[in-house]
Amino acid sequence: MVFFRVTDNINIKTTDGTLVKYNKYRFAVSNETAYLTTLDDFDDLQEIFSNVDKDKYVAKPLIEEKFRSLENFPIELGISNAFEYDKYQKFQEQIGNSVVIHKQDVENMFFTTKKVDLYSQLKNLNKKEISIAIIGKLGNSISEMTASCAALKILHSKLNEVYETVHMDLYINASNNTYFTRDKQIFETQDYLRAVLPLSISVKRLCDYDYYVDNSSFFLRSALFDNLNIVDAWLCKFGLDYEKIPEIFKHNEISLDLNEISDELKEKIKDIKSKSKILMFHPYSANIEKSVPQDYAVNYLRELLELQNDYTIISSLKIDSKIVDERYVELSKYSKTYNDFVYIVSNADKIVTVDTCTYHIADTFLIPTVVITKDENIDKKIKYYNYAKAFHIKDETKKISNLIFENEKLTFYRFESWKKLKTKEIIKVLESF
């Protein structure tokens, strides 16, 4: 994380309307007017200041050691991220204009590969109540954040074995995060979190906590995610031995506030369930490389309707407005928030999806799910998901262009694997649960 000051008073509004207030640095109350945030959020903040008035508003880094030496500065848990900004500056100087950067070199610069022990880091073991600040979210996509919550839940439960009460607050990027409201909603489904709050925070506020975990840049730069399941990687970060934690605990839990779900959506789902079982079909991802091409998605949907007579097929996506069938219900107009989507997923009996957050959410509710994917690492992702099975398809795309950018005229067999995919084979896997 980065410690910094601002050159003038300014307020930044998050997407949900929350104000993050910054006051001009005053030496007399330095801890109140010194702030900290993640490295990427600091970059966002600098950009915002520049756009508002680059001469008046500037975020200037402060010497980190000054604050770490404070008597009431909280204890860092897990793999340390101390002096990240200094390391980042040094790294930038070392690479210069180099275009070849080895990830292991980055890992060595920012994070130690040596395991740490959470329990040896704990102090004041006679205390009954502690508070801990988690600085920075766990991942960027909905899938990453949803899956990572299992590790955060385990961290909370392990601390709860030592202390009677554990207050855990999560601080996430907010300065220029257009998805702040969505990210906040994702983490607010976790009962063990006391609050989900926007970055930045003052040094004084951080010093109110007993402990903190600094996630800044970890997901981006740590090589642990290359070799381990996402839950295990985060457990290593938190100082926990993932091999000693039973698999049964490595599942996410989602607690929905049904008051946030519209009555219209509830009634729609209730009506569908009263008539038949529900099969959810989710063929698209935010990543086009993971998505089923539209024409093939439409064909698969038609075949599912033909072959799955005892199911109503639902989707939270717009697949094809031309398909009119009483056994197909498109719910895109009801799926407006993360909570809406979770509610839709939770009511399905079975699911067919591409590699999206859908299967992470589905496993929470023990819903049999087939994940259609070209990803050779999918088995690592679903390692602890007993209700998800991968349907591997071979990527037969051939690119004969040597250019770094995409050239469709020089890309062949892009749809070959989708042509060979048989809906009957997917159904066979789905019926194997």
Contacts in CASP RR format, 6 or more apart in sequence:
PFRMAT RR
TARGET T0000
AUTHOR 0000-0000-0000
METHOD contacts of the structure
MODEL  1
MVFFRVTDNINIKTTDGTLVKYNKYRFAVSNETAYLTTLDDFDDLQEIFS
NVDKDKYVAKPLIEEKFRSLENFPIELGISNAFEYDKYQKFQEQIGNSVV
IHKQDVENMFFTTKKVDLYSQLKNLNKKEISIAIIGKLGNSISEMTASCA
ALKILHSKLNEVYETVHMDLYINASNNTYFTRDKQIFETQDYLRAVLPLS
ISVKRLCDYDYYVDNSSFFLRSALFDNLNIVDAWLCKFGLDYEKIPEIFK
HNEISLDLNEISDELKEKIKDIKSKSKILMFHPYSANIEKSVPQDYAVNY
LRELLELQNDYTIISSLKIDSKIVDERYVELSKYSKTYNDFVYIVSNADK
IVTVDTCTYHIADTFLIPTVVITKDENIDKKIKYYNYAKAFHIKDETKKI
SNLIFENEKLTFYRFESWKKLKTKEIIKVLESF
1 36 0 8 1.000
1 37 0 8 1.000
1 38 0 8 1.000
1 39 0 8 1.000
1 81 0 8 1.000
1 84 0 8 1.000
1 85 0 8 1.000
1 135 0 8 1.000
1 214 0 8 1.000
1 216 0 8 1.000
2 36 0 8 1.000
2 37 0 8 1.000
2 38 0 8 1.000
2 39 0 8 1.000
2 42 0 8 1.000
2 61 0 8 1.000
2 84 0 8 1.000
2 85 0 8 1.000
2 216 0 8 1.000
3 34 0 8 1.000
3 35 0 8 1.000
3 36 0 8 1.000
3 61 0 8 1.000
3 62 0 8 1.000
3 63 0 8 1.000
3 64 0 8 1.000
3 66 0 8 1.000
3 67 0 8 1.000
3 85 0 8 1.000
3 203 0 8 1.000
4 34 0 8 1.000
4 35 0 8 1.000
4 36 0 8 1.000
4 37 0 8 1.000
4 42 0 8 1.000
4 59 0 8 1.000
4 60 0 8 1.000
4 61 0 8 1.000
4 62 0 8 1.000
4 200 0 8 1.000
5 24 0 8 1.000
5 25 0 8 1.000
5 33 0 8 1.000
5 34 0 8 1.000
5 35 0 8 1.000
5 59 0 8 1.000
5 60 0 8 1.000
5 62 0 8 1.000
6 22 0 8 1.000
6 23 0 8 1.000
6 24 0 8 1.000
6 25 0 8 1.000
6 33 0 8 1.000
6 35 0 8 1.000
6 49 0 8 1.000
6 57 0 8 1.000
6 58 0 8 1.000
6 59 0 8 1.000
6 60 0 8 1.000
7 24 0 8 1.000
7 25 0 8 1.000
7 56 0 8 1.000
7 57 0 8 1.000
7 58 0 8 1.000
7 60 0 8 1.000
8 24 0 8 1.000
8 56 0 8 1.000
8 57 0 8 1.000
9 21 0 8 1.000
9 22 0 8 1.000
9 23 0 8 1.000
9 24 0 8 1.000
10 22 0 8 1.000
10 49 0 8 1.000
10 52 0 8 1.000
10 57 0 8 1.000
11 19 0 8 1.000
11 20 0 8 1.000
11 21 0 8 1.000
11 22 0 8 1.000
12 19 0 8 1.000
12 20 0 8 1.000
12 22 0 8 1.000
12 45 0 8 1.000
12 48 0 8 1.000
12 174 0 8 1.000
12 175 0 8 1.000
13 19 0 8 1.000
13 20 0 8 1.000
14 20 0 8 1.000
14 174 0 8 1.000
14 177 0 8 1.000
14 180 0 8 1.000
14 181 0 8 1.000
14 198 0 8 1.000
15 177 0 8 1.000
15 178 0 8 1.000
15 179 0 8 1.000
15 180 0 8 1.000
15 181 0 8 1.000
16 180 0 8 1.000
16 181 0 8 1.000
16 184 0 8 1.000
18 174 0 8 1.000
18 198 0 8 1.000
20 174 0 8 1.000
20 175 0 8 1.000
20 198 0 8 1.000
20 199 0 8 1.000
20 200 0 8 1.000
22 35 0 8 1.000
22 200 0 8 1.000
23 32 0 8 1.000
23 33 0 8 1.000
24 33 0 8 1.000
25 33 0 8 1.000
25 34 0 8 1.000
26 32 0 8 1.000
26 33 0 8 1.000
30 203 0 8 1.000
31 67 0 8 1.000
31 70 0 8 1.000
31 202 0 8 1.000
31 203 0 8 1.000
31 204 0 8 1.000
31 207 0 8 1.000
32 202 0 8 1.000
32 203 0 8 1.000
32 204 0 8 1.000
33 202 0 8 1.000
34 62 0 8 1.000
34 67 0 8 1.000
34 202 0 8 1.000
34 203 0 8 1.000
35 200 0 8 1.000
35 201 0 8 1.000
35 202 0 8 1.000
35 203 0 8 1.000
36 67 0 8 1.000
36 135 0 8 1.000
36 200 0 8 1.000
36 201 0 8 1.000
36 202 0 8 1.000
36 203 0 8 1.000
36 206 0 8 1.000
37 45 0 8 1.000
37 135 0 8 1.000
37 173 0 8 1.000
37 175 0 8 1.000
37 199 0 8 1.000
37 200 0 8 1.000
37 201 0 8 1.000
37 216 0 8 1.000
38 135 0 8 1.000
38 136 0 8 1.000
38 173 0 8 1.000
38 199 0 8 1.000
38 215 0 8 1.000
38 216 0 8 1.000
38 217 0 8 1.000
39 84 0 8 1.000
39 85 0 8 1.000
39 88 0 8 1.000
39 216 0 8 1.000
39 217 0 8 1.000
40 173 0 8 1.000
40 216 0 8 1.000
40 217 0 8 1.000
40 220 0 8 1.000
41 136 0 8 1.000
41 173 0 8 1.000
41 174 0 8 1.000
41 175 0 8 1.000
41 177 0 8 1.000
41 199 0 8 1.000
41 200 0 8 1.000
42 59 0 8 1.000
42 85 0 8 1.000
42 175 0 8 1.000
42 200 0 8 1.000
44 173 0 8 1.000
44 175 0 8 1.000
44 176 0 8 1.000
44 177 0 8 1.000
45 59 0 8 1.000
45 175 0 8 1.000
45 176 0 8 1.000
45 200 0 8 1.000
46 58 0 8 1.000
46 59 0 8 1.000
47 176 0 8 1.000
48 175 0 8 1.000
48 176 0 8 1.000
49 57 0 8 1.000
49 58 0 8 1.000
49 59 0 8 1.000
50 57 0 8 1.000
61 85 0 8 1.000
64 82 0 8 1.000
64 83 0 8 1.000
64 85 0 8 1.000
64 86 0 8 1.000
65 83 0 8 1.000
67 73 0 8 1.000
67 203 0 8 1.000
68 82 0 8 1.000
70 203 0 8 1.000
70 207 0 8 1.000
72 207 0 8 1.000
73 206 0 8 1.000
73 207 0 8 1.000
74 133 0 8 1.000
74 206 0 8 1.000
74 207 0 8 1.000
74 209 0 8 1.000
74 210 0 8 1.000
74 211 0 8 1.000
74 212 0 8 1.000
75 121 0 8 1.000
75 122 0 8 1.000
75 123 0 8 1.000
75 210 0 8 1.000
75 211 0 8 1.000
75 212 0 8 1.000
76 82 0 8 1.000
76 121 0 8 1.000
76 211 0 8 1.000
76 212 0 8 1.000
76 213 0 8 1.000
76 214 0 8 1.000
77 118 0 8 1.000
77 121 0 8 1.000
77 122 0 8 1.000
77 132 0 8 1.000
77 211 0 8 1.000
77 212 0 8 1.000
77 213 0 8 1.000
77 238 0 8 1.000
77 239 0 8 1.000
78 116 0 8 1.000
78 118 0 8 1.000
78 121 0 8 1.000
78 213 0 8 1.000
78 237 0 8 1.000
78 238 0 8 1.000
78 239 0 8 1.000
79 111 0 8 1.000
79 112 0 8 1.000
79 116 0 8 1.000
79 218 0 8 1.000
79 236 0 8 1.000
79 237 0 8 1.000
79 239 0 8 1.000
80 112 0 8 1.000
80 116 0 8 1.000
80 214 0 8 1.000
81 110 0 8 1.000
81 111 0 8 1.000
81 214 0 8 1.000
81 215 0 8 1.000
81 216 0 8 1.000
81 217 0 8 1.000
81 218 0 8 1.000
82 214 0 8 1.000
84 110 0 8 1.000
84 214 0 8 1.000
84 216 0 8 1.000
84 217 0 8 1.000
87 109 0 8 1.000
87 110 0 8 1.000
88 110 0 8 1.000
88 217 0 8 1.000
90 109 0 8 1.000
91 106 0 8 1.000
91 109 0 8 1.000
91 110 0 8 1.000
95 101 0 8 1.000
103 221 0 8 1.000
103 223 0 8 1.000
103 226 0 8 1.000
104 223 0 8 1.000
106 221 0 8 1.000
107 113 0 8 1.000
107 221 0 8 1.000
107 222 0 8 1.000
107 223 0 8 1.000
110 217 0 8 1.000
110 221 0 8 1.000
110 222 0 8 1.000
111 218 0 8 1.000
111 221 0 8 1.000
111 222 0 8 1.000
113 223 0 8 1.000
115 236 0 8 1.000
115 239 0 8 1.000
115 241 0 8 1.000
116 239 0 8 1.000
117 239 0 8 1.000
118 155 0 8 1.000
118 158 0 8 1.000
118 238 0 8 1.000
118 239 0 8 1.000
118 240 0 8 1.000
119 162 0 8 1.000
121 239 0 8 1.000
122 159 0 8 1.000
122 162 0 8 1.000
122 211 0 8 1.000
124 130 0 8 1.000
124 210 0 8 1.000
125 162 0 8 1.000
127 163 0 8 1.000
127 210 0 8 1.000
128 163 0 8 1.000
128 164 0 8 1.000
128 165 0 8 1.000
129 163 0 8 1.000
129 164 0 8 1.000
129 165 0 8 1.000
129 166 0 8 1.000
129 167 0 8 1.000
130 159 0 8 1.000
130 163 0 8 1.000
130 165 0 8 1.000
130 166 0 8 1.000
130 167 0 8 1.000
130 210 0 8 1.000
130 211 0 8 1.000
131 166 0 8 1.000
131 167 0 8 1.000
131 168 0 8 1.000
131 169 0 8 1.000
131 208 0 8 1.000
131 209 0 8 1.000
131 210 0 8 1.000
131 211 0 8 1.000
132 159 0 8 1.000
132 166 0 8 1.000
132 167 0 8 1.000
132 168 0 8 1.000
132 169 0 8 1.000
132 209 0 8 1.000
132 210 0 8 1.000
132 211 0 8 1.000
132 212 0 8 1.000
132 213 0 8 1.000
133 169 0 8 1.000
133 171 0 8 1.000
133 201 0 8 1.000
133 206 0 8 1.000
133 209 0 8 1.000
133 211 0 8 1.000
133 212 0 8 1.000
133 213 0 8 1.000
134 152 0 8 1.000
134 168 0 8 1.000
134 169 0 8 1.000
134 170 0 8 1.000
134 171 0 8 1.000
134 212 0 8 1.000
134 213 0 8 1.000
134 215 0 8 1.000
135 171 0 8 1.000
135 199 0 8 1.000
135 212 0 8 1.000
135 213 0 8 1.000
135 214 0 8 1.000
135 215 0 8 1.000
135 216 0 8 1.000
136 170 0 8 1.000
136 171 0 8 1.000
136 172 0 8 1.000
136 173 0 8 1.000
136 199 0 8 1.000
136 214 0 8 1.000
136 215 0 8 1.000
136 216 0 8 1.000
137 145 0 8 1.000
137 170 0 8 1.000
137 172 0 8 1.000
137 173 0 8 1.000
137 183 0 8 1.000
137 187 0 8 1.000
137 215 0 8 1.000
138 144 0 8 1.000
138 145 0 8 1.000
138 148 0 8 1.000
138 149 0 8 1.000
138 151 0 8 1.000
138 152 0 8 1.000
138 215 0 8 1.000
138 219 0 8 1.000
138 234 0 8 1.000
139 145 0 8 1.000
139 148 0 8 1.000
139 219 0 8 1.000
140 219 0 8 1.000
141 286 0 8 1.000
141 357 0 8 1.000
142 182 0 8 1.000
142 186 0 8 1.000
142 338 0 8 1.000
142 356 0 8 1.000
142 357 0 8 1.000
143 355 0 8 1.000
143 356 0 8 1.000
143 357 0 8 1.000
143 360 0 8 1.000
144 219 0 8 1.000
144 230 0 8 1.000
145 183 0 8 1.000
145 186 0 8 1.000
145 187 0 8 1.000
146 186 0 8 1.000
146 252 0 8 1.000
146 254 0 8 1.000
146 357 0 8 1.000
146 360 0 8 1.000
146 361 0 8 1.000
147 230 0 8 1.000
147 231 0 8 1.000
147 252 0 8 1.000
147 360 0 8 1.000
147 381 0 8 1.000
148 230 0 8 1.000
148 231 0 8 1.000
148 234 0 8 1.000
149 186 0 8 1.000
149 187 0 8 1.000
149 189 0 8 1.000
149 190 0 8 1.000
149 252 0 8 1.000
149 253 0 8 1.000
150 231 0 8 1.000
150 249 0 8 1.000
150 250 0 8 1.000
150 251 0 8 1.000
150 252 0 8 1.000
150 253 0 8 1.000
150 384 0 8 1.000
151 230 0 8 1.000
151 231 0 8 1.000
151 232 0 8 1.000
151 233 0 8 1.000
151 234 0 8 1.000
151 235 0 8 1.000
151 237 0 8 1.000
151 238 0 8 1.000
151 250 0 8 1.000
152 168 0 8 1.000
152 170 0 8 1.000
152 190 0 8 1.000
152 192 0 8 1.000
152 193 0 8 1.000
152 234 0 8 1.000
153 190 0 8 1.000
153 192 0 8 1.000
153 249 0 8 1.000
153 252 0 8 1.000
153 253 0 8 1.000
154 231 0 8 1.000
154 235 0 8 1.000
154 238 0 8 1.000
154 240 0 8 1.000
154 245 0 8 1.000
154 249 0 8 1.000
154 250 0 8 1.000
155 213 0 8 1.000
155 235 0 8 1.000
155 238 0 8 1.000
155 240 0 8 1.000
156 166 0 8 1.000
156 168 0 8 1.000
156 192 0 8 1.000
157 192 0 8 1.000
157 249 0 8 1.000
158 240 0 8 1.000
159 166 0 8 1.000
159 168 0 8 1.000
160 166 0 8 1.000
166 192 0 8 1.000
167 194 0 8 1.000
168 192 0 8 1.000
168 193 0 8 1.000
168 194 0 8 1.000
169 193 0 8 1.000
169 194 0 8 1.000
169 195 0 8 1.000
169 196 0 8 1.000
169 197 0 8 1.000
169 209 0 8 1.000
170 187 0 8 1.000
170 193 0 8 1.000
170 195 0 8 1.000
170 196 0 8 1.000
170 197 0 8 1.000
171 197 0 8 1.000
171 198 0 8 1.000
171 199 0 8 1.000
171 201 0 8 1.000
172 180 0 8 1.000
172 183 0 8 1.000
172 184 0 8 1.000
172 187 0 8 1.000
172 196 0 8 1.000
172 197 0 8 1.000
172 198 0 8 1.000
172 199 0 8 1.000
173 180 0 8 1.000
173 183 0 8 1.000
173 199 0 8 1.000
174 180 0 8 1.000
174 198 0 8 1.000
174 199 0 8 1.000
175 199 0 8 1.000
175 200 0 8 1.000
177 183 0 8 1.000
180 198 0 8 1.000
182 337 0 8 1.000
182 338 0 8 1.000
184 196 0 8 1.000
185 337 0 8 1.000
185 338 0 8 1.000
185 339 0 8 1.000
186 338 0 8 1.000
187 193 0 8 1.000
187 196 0 8 1.000
188 196 0 8 1.000
189 254 0 8 1.000
189 255 0 8 1.000
189 256 0 8 1.000
189 338 0 8 1.000
189 339 0 8 1.000
189 342 0 8 1.000
190 253 0 8 1.000
190 254 0 8 1.000
190 255 0 8 1.000
191 253 0 8 1.000
191 255 0 8 1.000
206 212 0 8 1.000
213 237 0 8 1.000
213 238 0 8 1.000
215 237 0 8 1.000
218 237 0 8 1.000
219 225 0 8 1.000
222 233 0 8 1.000
222 237 0 8 1.000
224 233 0 8 1.000
224 236 0 8 1.000
224 237 0 8 1.000
225 233 0 8 1.000
227 233 0 8 1.000
228 236 0 8 1.000
228 242 0 8 1.000
228 380 0 8 1.000
229 250 0 8 1.000
229 380 0 8 1.000
229 381 0 8 1.000
229 383 0 8 1.000
229 384 0 8 1.000
230 381 0 8 1.000
231 242 0 8 1.000
231 250 0 8 1.000
231 384 0 8 1.000
232 242 0 8 1.000
232 250 0 8 1.000
235 241 0 8 1.000
235 242 0 8 1.000
235 245 0 8 1.000
236 242 0 8 1.000
247 384 0 8 1.000
250 384 0 8 1.000
251 363 0 8 1.000
251 364 0 8 1.000
251 384 0 8 1.000
251 385 0 8 1.000
252 360 0 8 1.000
252 363 0 8 1.000
252 364 0 8 1.000
253 364 0 8 1.000
254 342 0 8 1.000
254 346 0 8 1.000
254 361 0 8 1.000
254 364 0 8 1.000
254 365 0 8 1.000
256 339 0 8 1.000
256 342 0 8 1.000
256 343 0 8 1.000
256 346 0 8 1.000
257 339 0 8 1.000
258 266 0 8 1.000
258 343 0 8 1.000
260 337 0 8 1.000
260 339 0 8 1.000
261 339 0 8 1.000
261 340 0 8 1.000
261 343 0 8 1.000
262 334 0 8 1.000
262 340 0 8 1.000
264 334 0 8 1.000
265 331 0 8 1.000
265 334 0 8 1.000
265 340 0 8 1.000
265 343 0 8 1.000
265 344 0 8 1.000
266 343 0 8 1.000
268 329 0 8 1.000
268 331 0 8 1.000
268 334 0 8 1.000
269 343 0 8 1.000
269 344 0 8 1.000
269 347 0 8 1.000
272 278 0 8 1.000
272 312 0 8 1.000
272 314 0 8 1.000
272 329 0 8 1.000
273 347 0 8 1.000
275 312 0 8 1.000
276 310 0 8 1.000
276 311 0 8 1.000
276 312 0 8 1.000
276 327 0 8 1.000
277 310 0 8 1.000
277 311 0 8 1.000
277 312 0 8 1.000
277 349 0 8 1.000
277 350 0 8 1.000
278 311 0 8 1.000
278 312 0 8 1.000
278 314 0 8 1.000
278 347 0 8 1.000
278 348 0 8 1.000
278 349 0 8 1.000
278 350 0 8 1.000
279 304 0 8 1.000
279 308 0 8 1.000
279 311 0 8 1.000
279 312 0 8 1.000
279 313 0 8 1.000
279 314 0 8 1.000
279 348 0 8 1.000
279 349 0 8 1.000
279 350 0 8 1.000
279 351 0 8 1.000
279 352 0 8 1.000
280 313 0 8 1.000
280 314 0 8 1.000
280 315 0 8 1.000
280 316 0 8 1.000
280 344 0 8 1.000
280 345 0 8 1.000
280 348 0 8 1.000
280 350 0 8 1.000
280 351 0 8 1.000
280 352 0 8 1.000
280 353 0 8 1.000
280 358 0 8 1.000
281 300 0 8 1.000
281 301 0 8 1.000
281 304 0 8 1.000
281 313 0 8 1.000
281 314 0 8 1.000
281 315 0 8 1.000
281 319 0 8 1.000
281 351 0 8 1.000
281 352 0 8 1.000
281 353 0 8 1.000
282 315 0 8 1.000
282 316 0 8 1.000
282 317 0 8 1.000
282 351 0 8 1.000
282 352 0 8 1.000
282 353 0 8 1.000
282 354 0 8 1.000
282 356 0 8 1.000
282 358 0 8 1.000
283 291 0 8 1.000
283 292 0 8 1.000
283 297 0 8 1.000
283 300 0 8 1.000
283 301 0 8 1.000
283 315 0 8 1.000
283 317 0 8 1.000
283 319 0 8 1.000
283 353 0 8 1.000
283 354 0 8 1.000
283 372 0 8 1.000
284 291 0 8 1.000
284 292 0 8 1.000
284 297 0 8 1.000
284 317 0 8 1.000
284 354 0 8 1.000
284 356 0 8 1.000
285 291 0 8 1.000
285 354 0 8 1.000
285 355 0 8 1.000
285 356 0 8 1.000
286 356 0 8 1.000
289 374 0 8 1.000
290 354 0 8 1.000
290 355 0 8 1.000
290 356 0 8 1.000
290 373 0 8 1.000
290 374 0 8 1.000
290 375 0 8 1.000
291 297 0 8 1.000
291 354 0 8 1.000
292 300 0 8 1.000
292 354 0 8 1.000
292 372 0 8 1.000
292 418 0 8 1.000
293 415 0 8 1.000
293 418 0 8 1.000
294 319 0 8 1.000
294 320 0 8 1.000
296 415 0 8 1.000
296 418 0 8 1.000
296 419 0 8 1.000
296 421 0 8 1.000
297 319 0 8 1.000
297 320 0 8 1.000
298 319 0 8 1.000
298 320 0 8 1.000
298 323 0 8 1.000
300 421 0 8 1.000
300 423 0 8 1.000
300 426 0 8 1.000
301 313 0 8 1.000
301 315 0 8 1.000
301 319 0 8 1.000
301 320 0 8 1.000
301 323 0 8 1.000
301 328 0 8 1.000
302 323 0 8 1.000
303 423 0 8 1.000
303 424 0 8 1.000
304 311 0 8 1.000
304 313 0 8 1.000
304 352 0 8 1.000
304 423 0 8 1.000
304 427 0 8 1.000
305 313 0 8 1.000
305 323 0 8 1.000
305 325 0 8 1.000
305 327 0 8 1.000
305 328 0 8 1.000
307 423 0 8 1.000
307 424 0 8 1.000
307 427 0 8 1.000
308 427 0 8 1.000
309 327 0 8 1.000
311 327 0 8 1.000
311 349 0 8 1.000
311 350 0 8 1.000
312 327 0 8 1.000
312 328 0 8 1.000
312 329 0 8 1.000
313 327 0 8 1.000
313 328 0 8 1.000
313 329 0 8 1.000
314 328 0 8 1.000
314 329 0 8 1.000
314 330 0 8 1.000
314 331 0 8 1.000
314 344 0 8 1.000
314 348 0 8 1.000
315 328 0 8 1.000
315 329 0 8 1.000
315 330 0 8 1.000
315 331 0 8 1.000
315 332 0 8 1.000
316 331 0 8 1.000
316 332 0 8 1.000
316 334 0 8 1.000
316 335 0 8 1.000
316 341 0 8 1.000
316 344 0 8 1.000
317 330 0 8 1.000
317 332 0 8 1.000
318 330 0 8 1.000
318 332 0 8 1.000
319 330 0 8 1.000
331 344 0 8 1.000
334 340 0 8 1.000
334 344 0 8 1.000
335 341 0 8 1.000
335 344 0 8 1.000
341 361 0 8 1.000
342 361 0 8 1.000
345 351 0 8 1.000
345 358 0 8 1.000
345 361 0 8 1.000
345 362 0 8 1.000
345 365 0 8 1.000
345 367 0 8 1.000
346 361 0 8 1.000
346 364 0 8 1.000
346 365 0 8 1.000
346 367 0 8 1.000
348 362 0 8 1.000
348 367 0 8 1.000
349 367 0 8 1.000
349 368 0 8 1.000
350 367 0 8 1.000
350 368 0 8 1.000
350 369 0 8 1.000
350 430 0 8 1.000
350 433 0 8 1.000
351 358 0 8 1.000
351 359 0 8 1.000
351 362 0 8 1.000
351 367 0 8 1.000
351 368 0 8 1.000
351 369 0 8 1.000
351 370 0 8 1.000
352 369 0 8 1.000
352 370 0 8 1.000
352 372 0 8 1.000
352 426 0 8 1.000
352 430 0 8 1.000
353 359 0 8 1.000
353 362 0 8 1.000
353 369 0 8 1.000
353 370 0 8 1.000
353 371 0 8 1.000
353 372 0 8 1.000
354 371 0 8 1.000
354 372 0 8 1.000
354 373 0 8 1.000
355 371 0 8 1.000
355 372 0 8 1.000
355 373 0 8 1.000
355 375 0 8 1.000
355 378 0 8 1.000
355 381 0 8 1.000
358 369 0 8 1.000
359 369 0 8 1.000
359 371 0 8 1.000
359 382 0 8 1.000
359 385 0 8 1.000
359 388 0 8 1.000
360 385 0 8 1.000
362 369 0 8 1.000
362 387 0 8 1.000
362 388 0 8 1.000
363 369 0 8 1.000
363 382 0 8 1.000
363 385 0 8 1.000
363 386 0 8 1.000
363 387 0 8 1.000
363 388 0 8 1.000
366 387 0 8 1.000
367 387 0 8 1.000
368 387 0 8 1.000
368 389 0 8 1.000
368 430 0 8 1.000
368 433 0 8 1.000
369 385 0 8 1.000
369 387 0 8 1.000
369 388 0 8 1.000
369 389 0 8 1.000
370 388 0 8 1.000
370 389 0 8 1.000
370 390 0 8 1.000
370 391 0 8 1.000
370 426 0 8 1.000
370 429 0 8 1.000
370 430 0 8 1.000
371 378 0 8 1.000
371 382 0 8 1.000
371 388 0 8 1.000
371 389 0 8 1.000
371 390 0 8 1.000
371 391 0 8 1.000
372 391 0 8 1.000
372 393 0 8 1.000
372 421 0 8 1.000
372 426 0 8 1.000
373 390 0 8 1.000
373 391 0 8 1.000
373 392 0 8 1.000
373 393 0 8 1.000
374 392 0 8 1.000
374 393 0 8 1.000
374 394 0 8 1.000
374 395 0 8 1.000
374 417 0 8 1.000
375 381 0 8 1.000
376 392 0 8 1.000
378 390 0 8 1.000
378 392 0 8 1.000
379 390 0 8 1.000
382 388 0 8 1.000
382 389 0 8 1.000
382 390 0 8 1.000
387 433 0 8 1.000
389 429 0 8 1.000
389 432 0 8 1.000
389 433 0 8 1.000
391 425 0 8 1.000
391 426 0 8 1.000
391 429 0 8 1.000
393 417 0 8 1.000
393 418 0 8 1.000
393 420 0 8 1.000
393 421 0 8 1.000
394 417 0 8 1.000
395 417 0 8 1.000
396 413 0 8 1.000
396 416 0 8 1.000
396 417 0 8 1.000
397 411 0 8 1.000
397 412 0 8 1.000
397 413 0 8 1.000
397 414 0 8 1.000
397 416 0 8 1.000
397 417 0 8 1.000
398 411 0 8 1.000
398 412 0 8 1.000
398 413 0 8 1.000
399 407 0 8 1.000
399 410 0 8 1.000
399 411 0 8 1.000
399 412 0 8 1.000
400 410 0 8 1.000
400 411 0 8 1.000
400 412 0 8 1.000
401 407 0 8 1.000
401 410 0 8 1.000
401 411 0 8 1.000
END
